[in-house]
């Protein structure tokens, strides 16, 4: 939808783009340029799909030549990426020109800028539903009881999960942990339990599938497991 592409000018560029916390992709175009005409419907479609996540703008560089000069625009269309927060120097967009290319490239940027996931203690059914029902994958760690692994030991495990959560944050997985034997039905449903804590299971609730960590519950063991998911 054309309405979702924001028209940028010399008078609104600063307030709209530079002073905002949003992620922007800005196209510099010239009305007579054929490639720009081909890009226009793709750009509009991507703007609609990315609504609420990334803003797509368009600058008519023949009218707002000061902006085009400021950003070193030499050919048309030129697309620049302005990340969230301070936007002193934009980056050149190097993706494809179809709406799906633009969307994929942009969502990667969103994921790169996302905060690391929270490591949530699983206390009740709704924690599980919230984490697993709307994510492609949720990871559940079953910790040894505090008798077998005192608080320092447990905190070390949680720190390890945080570190891996940060590393794989682009995947937008959910991360949960719970103490062994707290949720026996869940454990038996996921073939965990009775032995071998800490344990970890990756669950894809959409497909109704899960897979257990077979290697060691260590940075290298879990890393290997996550890479293969």
One Martini backbone bead per residue (centre of mass of N, CA, C, O) as a GRO file, in nm:
protein
  229
    1UNK     BB    1   0.093   0.039   0.026
    2UNK     BB    2   0.154   0.367  -0.032
    3UNK     BB    3   0.077   0.484   0.256
    4UNK     BB    4   0.331   0.332   0.402
    5UNK     BB    5   0.493   0.536   0.259
    6UNK     BB    6   0.719   0.784   0.350
    7UNK     BB    7   0.741   1.114   0.291
    8UNK     BB    8   1.047   1.273   0.227
    9UNK     BB    9   1.206   1.576   0.341
   10UNK     BB   10   1.388   1.843   0.430
   11UNK     BB   11   1.180   1.914   0.669
   12UNK     BB   12   1.130   1.594   0.791
   13UNK     BB   13   1.387   1.415   0.823
   14UNK     BB   14   1.481   1.470   1.108
   15UNK     BB   15   1.222   1.402   1.271
   16UNK     BB   16   1.161   1.119   1.145
   17UNK     BB   17   1.456   0.986   1.141
   18UNK     BB   18   1.696   1.106   1.323
   19UNK     BB   19   1.491   1.143   1.593
   20UNK     BB   20   1.445   0.838   1.592
   21UNK     BB   21   1.406   0.489   1.705
   22UNK     BB   22   1.377   0.389   1.436
   23UNK     BB   23   1.372   0.188   1.164
   24UNK     BB   24   1.522   0.265   0.840
   25UNK     BB   25   1.421   0.287   0.495
   26UNK     BB   26   1.570   0.474   0.223
   27UNK     BB   27   1.454   0.611  -0.079
   28UNK     BB   28   1.621   0.730  -0.366
   29UNK     BB   29   1.458   0.916  -0.625
   30UNK     BB   30   1.345   0.935  -0.969
   31UNK     BB   31   1.077   0.983  -1.170
   32UNK     BB   32   1.239   0.883  -1.449
   33UNK     BB   33   1.317   0.609  -1.323
   34UNK     BB   34   1.277   0.281  -1.400
   35UNK     BB   35   1.373   0.127  -1.143
   36UNK     BB   36   1.185   0.287  -0.956
   37UNK     BB   37   0.918   0.192  -1.078
   38UNK     BB   38   0.970  -0.109  -1.010
   39UNK     BB   39   1.003  -0.068  -0.698
   40UNK     BB   40   0.746   0.067  -0.583
   41UNK     BB   41   0.553  -0.184  -0.529
   42UNK     BB   42   0.756  -0.333  -0.343
   43UNK     BB   43   0.791  -0.111  -0.134
   44UNK     BB   44   0.492  -0.098  -0.051
   45UNK     BB   45   0.463  -0.391   0.040
   46UNK     BB   46   0.687  -0.384   0.254
   47UNK     BB   47   0.569  -0.156   0.428
   48UNK     BB   48   0.322  -0.319   0.516
   49UNK     BB   49   0.470  -0.569   0.639
   50UNK     BB   50   0.662  -0.373   0.838
   51UNK     BB   51   0.469  -0.270   1.018
   52UNK     BB   52   0.600  -0.176   1.338
   53UNK     BB   53   0.924  -0.225   1.262
   54UNK     BB   54   0.966  -0.074   0.977
   55UNK     BB   55   1.053   0.211   0.800
   56UNK     BB   56   0.941   0.350   0.485
   57UNK     BB   57   1.105   0.567   0.261
   58UNK     BB   58   1.083   0.867   0.037
   59UNK     BB   59   1.303   1.046  -0.195
   60UNK     BB   60   1.305   1.318  -0.399
   61UNK     BB   61   1.607   1.401  -0.543
   62UNK     BB   62   1.515   1.639  -0.735
   63UNK     BB   63   1.401   1.814  -0.494
   64UNK     BB   64   1.607   1.687  -0.255
   65UNK     BB   65   1.926   1.741  -0.312
   66UNK     BB   66   2.053   1.785  -0.033
   67UNK     BB   67   2.007   1.496   0.071
   68UNK     BB   68   2.151   1.344  -0.152
   69UNK     BB   69   2.425   1.474  -0.095
   70UNK     BB   70   2.462   1.407   0.205
   71UNK     BB   71   2.441   1.077   0.107
   72UNK     BB   72   2.583   1.019  -0.172
   73UNK     BB   73   2.393   1.026  -0.417
   74UNK     BB   74   2.420   0.891  -0.766
   75UNK     BB   75   2.195   0.680  -0.794
   76UNK     BB   76   1.901   0.507  -0.922
   77UNK     BB   77   1.817   0.361  -0.671
   78UNK     BB   78   1.879   0.454  -0.328
   79UNK     BB   79   1.952   0.264  -0.030
   80UNK     BB   80   1.905   0.337   0.319
   81UNK     BB   81   2.023   0.259   0.650
   82UNK     BB   82   1.858   0.337   0.964
   83UNK     BB   83   1.910   0.292   1.268
   84UNK     BB   84   1.870   0.284   1.581
   85UNK     BB   85   1.902   0.573   1.708
   86UNK     BB   86   2.181   0.684   1.624
   87UNK     BB   87   2.211   0.858   1.281
   88UNK     BB   88   2.474   0.950   1.131
   89UNK     BB   89   2.546   0.671   0.961
   90UNK     BB   90   2.455   0.513   0.706
   91UNK     BB   91   2.365   0.225   0.530
   92UNK     BB   92   2.388   0.015   0.278
   93UNK     BB   93   2.179  -0.145   0.079
   94UNK     BB   94   2.225  -0.516  -0.018
   95UNK     BB   95   1.969  -0.615  -0.134
   96UNK     BB   96   1.700  -0.686  -0.286
   97UNK     BB   97   1.395  -0.583  -0.496
   98UNK     BB   98   1.198  -0.738  -0.344
   99UNK     BB   99   0.978  -0.757  -0.098
  100UNK     BB  100   1.102  -1.012   0.034
  101UNK     BB  101   1.390  -0.905   0.051
  102UNK     BB  102   1.330  -0.655   0.221
  103UNK     BB  103   1.204  -0.800   0.460
  104UNK     BB  104   1.433  -0.992   0.535
  105UNK     BB  105   1.652  -0.779   0.580
  106UNK     BB  106   1.497  -0.618   0.799
  107UNK     BB  107   1.449  -0.850   1.008
  108UNK     BB  108   1.747  -0.889   1.065
  109UNK     BB  109   1.785  -0.610   1.191
  110UNK     BB  110   1.586  -0.644   1.417
  111UNK     BB  111   1.728  -0.888   1.548
  112UNK     BB  112   2.005  -0.749   1.599
  113UNK     BB  113   1.849  -0.519   1.791
  114UNK     BB  114   1.763  -0.705   1.990
  115UNK     BB  115   1.708  -0.814   2.279
  116UNK     BB  116   1.766  -1.037   2.486
  117UNK     BB  117   1.634  -1.294   2.615
  118UNK     BB  118   1.449  -1.419   2.850
  119UNK     BB  119   1.485  -1.610   3.152
  120UNK     BB  120   1.225  -1.815   3.242
  121UNK     BB  121   1.038  -1.914   3.497
  122UNK     BB  122   0.857  -2.210   3.535
  123UNK     BB  123   0.535  -2.209   3.705
  124UNK     BB  124   0.308  -2.205   3.476
  125UNK     BB  125   0.110  -2.270   3.215
  126UNK     BB  126   0.119  -1.977   3.093
  127UNK     BB  127   0.423  -1.968   3.047
  128UNK     BB  128   0.426  -2.189   2.836
  129UNK     BB  129   0.227  -2.072   2.632
  130UNK     BB  130   0.366  -1.801   2.581
  131UNK     BB  131   0.644  -1.927   2.484
  132UNK     BB  132   0.535  -2.169   2.273
  133UNK     BB  133   0.286  -2.083   2.086
  134UNK     BB  134   0.444  -1.815   1.930
  135UNK     BB  135   0.688  -2.002   1.865
  136UNK     BB  136   0.893  -2.194   1.699
  137UNK     BB  137   1.092  -2.203   1.958
  138UNK     BB  138   1.137  -2.370   2.271
  139UNK     BB  139   1.338  -2.363   2.569
  140UNK     BB  140   1.395  -2.624   2.817
  141UNK     BB  141   1.522  -2.618   3.145
  142UNK     BB  142   1.635  -2.874   3.373
  143UNK     BB  143   1.708  -2.851   3.699
  144UNK     BB  144   1.851  -2.917   3.961
  145UNK     BB  145   1.820  -2.939   4.268
  146UNK     BB  146   1.926  -2.764   4.548
  147UNK     BB  147   2.067  -3.013   4.670
  148UNK     BB  148   2.257  -3.066   4.403
  149UNK     BB  149   2.239  -2.737   4.336
  150UNK     BB  150   2.320  -2.464   4.427
  151UNK     BB  151   2.284  -2.135   4.365
  152UNK     BB  152   2.546  -2.100   4.208
  153UNK     BB  153   2.505  -2.329   4.013
  154UNK     BB  154   2.241  -2.222   3.897
  155UNK     BB  155   2.342  -1.942   3.805
  156UNK     BB  156   2.540  -2.058   3.600
  157UNK     BB  157   2.327  -2.181   3.418
  158UNK     BB  158   2.173  -1.918   3.359
  159UNK     BB  159   2.413  -1.769   3.234
  160UNK     BB  160   2.446  -1.965   3.001
  161UNK     BB  161   2.167  -1.912   2.877
  162UNK     BB  162   2.210  -1.611   2.826
  163UNK     BB  163   2.447  -1.636   2.634
  164UNK     BB  164   2.290  -1.809   2.422
  165UNK     BB  165   2.056  -1.617   2.380
  166UNK     BB  166   2.229  -1.392   2.259
  167UNK     BB  167   2.354  -1.554   2.022
  168UNK     BB  168   2.036  -1.652   1.925
  169UNK     BB  169   1.836  -1.400   1.896
  170UNK     BB  170   1.755  -1.401   1.590
  171UNK     BB  171   1.546  -1.649   1.633
  172UNK     BB  172   1.332  -1.594   1.857
  173UNK     BB  173   1.344  -1.751   2.113
  174UNK     BB  174   1.246  -1.928   2.392
  175UNK     BB  175   1.321  -1.920   2.756
  176UNK     BB  176   1.333  -2.187   2.999
  177UNK     BB  177   1.304  -2.272   3.355
  178UNK     BB  178   1.338  -2.556   3.586
  179UNK     BB  179   1.279  -2.772   3.826
  180UNK     BB  180   1.304  -3.069   3.914
  181UNK     BB  181   0.988  -3.226   3.953
  182UNK     BB  182   0.771  -2.989   3.925
  183UNK     BB  183   0.679  -3.110   3.619
  184UNK     BB  184   0.593  -3.419   3.555
  185UNK     BB  185   0.417  -3.411   3.301
  186UNK     BB  186   0.613  -3.261   3.123
  187UNK     BB  187   0.845  -3.457   3.146
  188UNK     BB  188   0.700  -3.705   3.027
  189UNK     BB  189   0.622  -3.568   2.757
  190UNK     BB  190   0.959  -3.510   2.715
  191UNK     BB  191   1.144  -3.744   2.828
  192UNK     BB  192   1.196  -3.653   3.113
  193UNK     BB  193   1.347  -3.784   3.394
  194UNK     BB  194   1.487  -3.924   3.696
  195UNK     BB  195   1.740  -3.815   3.521
  196UNK     BB  196   1.981  -3.609   3.409
  197UNK     BB  197   2.070  -3.344   3.546
  198UNK     BB  198   2.066  -3.132   3.335
  199UNK     BB  199   1.812  -3.042   3.095
  200UNK     BB  200   1.711  -3.028   2.737
  201UNK     BB  201   1.439  -2.878   2.538
  202UNK     BB  202   1.301  -2.866   2.215
  203UNK     BB  203   1.006  -2.684   2.106
  204UNK     BB  204   0.742  -2.746   1.858
  205UNK     BB  205   0.411  -2.674   1.879
  206UNK     BB  206   0.309  -2.666   1.588
  207UNK     BB  207   0.434  -2.967   1.526
  208UNK     BB  208   0.464  -3.147   1.782
  209UNK     BB  209   0.780  -3.118   1.858
  210UNK     BB  210   1.081  -3.276   1.999
  211UNK     BB  211   1.418  -3.222   2.146
  212UNK     BB  212   1.699  -3.360   2.291
  213UNK     BB  213   1.968  -3.324   2.478
  214UNK     BB  214   2.260  -3.531   2.441
  215UNK     BB  215   2.468  -3.375   2.539
  216UNK     BB  216   2.618  -3.148   2.711
  217UNK     BB  217   2.566  -2.908   2.978
  218UNK     BB  218   2.721  -2.690   2.782
  219UNK     BB  219   2.833  -2.469   2.575
  220UNK     BB  220   2.913  -2.674   2.353
  221UNK     BB  221   2.671  -2.866   2.369
  222UNK     BB  222   2.442  -2.656   2.319
  223UNK     BB  223   2.548  -2.525   2.066
  224UNK     BB  224   2.526  -2.774   1.891
  225UNK     BB  225   2.223  -2.816   1.929
  226UNK     BB  226   2.131  -2.535   1.816
  227UNK     BB  227   2.260  -2.559   1.533
  228UNK     BB  228   2.068  -2.818   1.457
  229UNK     BB  229   1.769  -2.694   1.469
   0.00000   0.00000   0.00000
